[in-house]
């Protein structure tokens, strides 16, 4: 299965599990992949920003991607291949596509400043990975420091037929979504799938604006799946009510610099990861932070049984 412009649903951003000594935890990878699909995710993305891809050497990155793709057993897996150099990008992209990836994700290198530089970079990236490889454009200026206006995104879409999905992570970005959809309506841009990131922090209203789903990594992907389903069924209030129940924890997990530590801690508490370890350099959780997460999860459990302590501990 490969990505196309109708890609929709929830594509969870998967962390990279490590043992306490920093070695890759392949058993947790298997358990994690099973979990994401069991709770209804439509696909996965690996080796993204929160997959600690920059802390893996090339052979490790390929090993992680291959393990996930194999475990997914034909279900769609997107692999992050962003790199300042096109040679490394091409090598990883071609390898994972040969293994069975559904597509790859490409973000801009941080040196890009002008619109022409940005569009030229993505033309070069698309050419490097090959016209037969469907790809996701990652728009995450908070991390990349590269700002892409709706007009620039329209140029990138127009110039690159193999671009199928926009991972929208601009903030604030609601009007950007509406502008892109208007381009489609007036015929000035072909239709593409729009999946949103930012930990789903604005998913409730992004769904109202017409996005196709989420491509993010909140530790309760089952909530994201249900929220998207409710919105697509026209049950707007129910979708917002569910989202509102999770918002305090979701917001806490979205903190820059510590968010991945929170997510890994919760995924360990849910019995999915064997360890919350991140590779150095990293910012681990303090005892105070752990206590705050537990407090938020206990409060969430009053409205969503998935966060109940007995369920979290059942498989640990």
N, C-alpha and C positions, 0 to 999 in steps of 0.2 A: 504494500500500500504506500502510495506517495502523496505528498501534500498537493492540494489544489486550492483554487480561490474560494471553494465552498467549505473549507475546513472550519469546524465549529465545535463547541463544547468546552471541556476543560482539559488542557494540556499542562499537567503538573510539572513545575520546575523541580527536579530531583536534586537533593544534595549528594555529595560523594561521601559515603560512609568510610570511616577510618577506625582501626583498632587504636587502643590507647598509646601504642608505640608509633603511630603515624602510618602504619602500613594499610593498604586498601583492604577493606572488610568486604569480601565478595559474598559471604553468606548473608550479610545485611543487605547487600544490593539485591539479591534474589528475593528476600523477604519484602523489601521496599517496593520492588516492581510489582510483586503479587498484590500487595496492599493497595497500591494506587489503582490498579485495574479492578480489584474486588469492590472498591467503593464507588466505581462508576466513571473514573477518568477515561477520556477518549484517547489520550496519548500522553507521552512524556517528553520532556526536554532534559537532556543531560549536558554537562560541561558548560553550563551557563555561568553568569557572574557568581551566583551563590552555590555553584557546584565546585567552587575552589579550583577552577580549571587552570588558573595561573600558577597554582602550587603543584601541578602535576607535570612530570616530564612527558615528552611525546609518546613514549611507549606505554606509560601509565594511562594517559588520556585515551589512547586507542583501546587499551584493555578494558577500561571502564565502559566505554561506548559499546564495545563488542559484547560484554557480559549483559548489559541492559537489553540490547537488541535481541540477543539470543533468548533471554528470559521472557521478553515480551511476546515471543512466538507469533510474529506477524502483525501485532498491534503497532500502531505508528509511534516511532521514536524520532525526535528531532535532536540533532547533535550540534552544539555550539562549536563553530570553527573560527571564530574571530581571531585575527592575528594582524600585526602591523605589516607583515610580509605575505605576499600572495603565494609563495612557494609552499610555506608551511600550511597555509589555509587549503590550498589545493590538495596537498598530500593527505591531510586528515579527511577532507570532504570526500575524496575519491575512495579512500579506504572504508569509511563508514557506509557510504552508499553501496559499495560492493558487498558489505556485510548484511545490508538489508534495512538501512535507515530510511525513513520516509522523506527526509529533507534535512537541510542544515540551517543554522541561524548565524547571521553575520551582523555585527555591529560596527560602527565607525571607529577608526583609530583616533586618538585624542588630539592629533596634530591638525586635523581638518578645521578650517575656519570659514572659508567663503562657500557660497552655494555651489560654485563651479568645482571647487575642490571636492566637496561632498559628493556631488553627482558623478564626477570622474572616478572617484574611489570605488563607488559601487558598480560602475560599469566595468572597471578593472577586476573587481572581485567576482562578478558574475561570469566574466570571461575566463577567469582563472579556474573556478570550480567546474565550469562546463555548462553549456546551455541546456543540457539535459537534467541538471540538478535543480529541483525546486527549492526555494529558500525563503527564509523569514528575515525581514528587515527589523532589527532591534533599534527602537528609538528610545534611548534612555539617557537623556542629557544630564540627569542628576549625577550619573557615574562617568559617562564618557566626556562630558563637557562639550558636546557637539550638539548644537541646536538645529533641528530640521523643521522648517516651517511647512505648513500644508502644501504650499506651492512646490517646495523642494521635493517633498515626498511624491507629489504627483509626477514630477519630472523623473524621479527614480523608477516609479511604477511604469511610466510610459516607455522609458529607455531599456527596461529589463523585463522581457516577457516571462522569464522564469521566476520572477518574484511573485509569490502567491499569498503571503501572509505578512501583515504588519503587527509586530509586537509593540503595542502602544504603552509607553511608560513615561510620557511627558506629564508634567505636574506644574500648574493646572492644565488639564488637557481635554476637558469636556467639549469645549468649543472646537477644538482641533478635530475631534471625532465627527462632529456635526458638519464641519467644513468638508472633510474628506467624503462623507456620504453625499453631500450636495454636489461635489464634483462628479460622482457616479451618476447622480440623477440627471445632471445637465449634459452628460455624455463627454465631459472633458477628461475623465479618467475611467479606465476599465474597473470593473468590480474586483476587489480583493477582500480576503478575510481579514478582520481586525480582532485580534485577541489582546487582552490587557494584562499588564503586570502590576508593579508597585504593590505586591503582596495582596492585591485585590482591594486596596484601601478605598477605591472609589467605584468598585464593581457595581454597587446598587444602581447608581445613576449612569454609569457607563453602559449598562444593559438597556436602560431607558433610552440612551442615545443611539442604540442600534449596533453595538458591537456583537460579535459572534460567539464570544465566550472569554475564558480566562486562560492565560499562560503564565502562571505564577506559582508560588511555592508555599503558601500558608500551611501550617501543620495540621489543619483540618480540611484537606481537599474534599472530603465528603460534604462539608458545608458548601464549598464552592459549586460542586456538582448539583446539589439540591437547589441552590440559589439560582443558578443558570436555568435549570429545568423549570422552576416556578415562573421565572420571568418569561421564558419562551411559551409557557402555557397561558400567559396573560394574567397570572396571579401576582400582580405587582405588590400589593400590600403584604402578602405572605412572604414574598422574596425579601422585601425590605425588613420585615419583622425578624426573619432569620438572620439576615445580615447584621441588623442592629444588636442582636444578642451576642454576636461574636466580635463586634467592633472594638471593645476595650482590649481584648487579647490580641486581635489582629493588629491594632495600632501599636501595642507594646512590641510585638514581633517585628514591626516595620522599622524599628529604630536603626539608624545608620551606625555601622560599626559593631553592633551587638545582636542584630536581628538573626543572623545565621545561628549564633549560639543559642538563642531562645528556641528557634525552630528545631535544632537538633536535640535540645533538651526535651522538648515536648514529644518529638518522635520517639525518643528513647523511652519516655514515660508511657507512651502508647504501645510499646512493645515491638516497634518496627526496627529501630537501630539498636545495635548492641552497645554502642558507646556514643557519647555526645562529642567526641574528640574532633577538633579542627586542627588542620596543619598550621604550623607557625609560619609567619607571624599571625597572631590572632588575639582576640580579646575574649577570654572565657568569662562565664557568668560568675558573679560573686554569690555568696550565701544569701545576701539581701535580695539580689535579683531572682534567685531561685524561689525564695519565699514569696516574692511578688507574683511570679508566674503561677505558683500553686494557688495563691489567693484568687487570681483572675480565673483560673480553671475551676476552682470550687464555686465561684459565683456563676460562671457559665453553665456549670452542671445543673443549676437550678432551672435553666431554660432549655438545655440541650443535653440529653443523657449521654451523648458521646464523650462528654468531658468528665463523666463521673469517675471518681477515684478508683472504685472497685473495677471498672472497666479498663482503666489505664494500667492497673497492676496485674490484671488477669493473666496476661501472656508473658510477664517478665519473670 
